[in-house]
Amino acid sequence: MTPTATLQDCPSQTAEQRQAVSAQALAAADAKPTPSNLNVVDSRAFRQALGHFPTGVAIVTTRCSDGRAVGLTINSFTSLSLEPPLVMWSLVNHSPSLEVFENCSHFAINVISQEQVPVALGFANSQVKDKFSLVSHVDGEEGVPLLDDCVATFVCENYRQHEGGDHTLFIGRVVRHTTLTEHEPAVFHRGRFANLTTPSGDR
């Protein structure tokens, strides 16, 4: 294969020619991608690839304006900022709970333990009507349901919302948090729940 020539490899070029080539290169680098030059990503394969990244699992809870408790299972929870203390999660736009979370003042992120996997499955099942009967819980100061025995709980002000393609991004400002170190967190990997294999003493 013939090596690609660089500007330094072409001493016969004039300064003006080199400047013109540099300008063309910069213009090409700054050009925004168009539909004709973007690779088409298969959504199913993309989702399977994302599944190779292990995540934790959480149940997000809040209350409607009529006082009804609402909760759903997510694995999109992530930290965002220390100052101010911000966390983030996302919800698909066709979710029947979207409007509830858009309008609530606070929500709680309940990070579940390995023992609570059946609870997470129940909150993810649309056929389960009374999800909160699956787990003991109390209401926090803001009136948001807090699930018992979770490895961590973050009570959040509904701080910001942003469009993210077919999802809505929710940014929460943490006003309170608790942890339980005696429980191991649930892990979700490649479409199924998994267990941590690292001994507790090695963490």
Secondary structure as UniProt FT lines:
FT   HELIX           7..9
FT   TURN            11..12
FT   HELIX           15..30
FT   TURN            35..37
FT   HELIX           43..50
FT   TURN            51..52
FT   STRAND          55..56
FT   STRAND          58..63
FT   TURN            65..66
FT   STRAND          69..74
FT   STRAND          78..81
FT   TURN            82..85
FT   STRAND          86..92
FT   TURN            93..94
FT   TURN            96..97
FT   HELIX           98..103
FT   STRAND          106..111
FT   HELIX           114..116
FT   HELIX           117..123
FT   TURN            126..127
FT   HELIX           131..134
FT   STRAND          137..139
FT   TURN            141..142
FT   STRAND          145..147
FT   TURN            148..149
FT   STRAND          152..164
FT   TURN            165..166
FT   STRAND          167..179
FT   TURN            181..182
FT   STRAND          187..189
FT   TURN            190..191
FT   STRAND          192..194
FT   HELIX           200..202
//
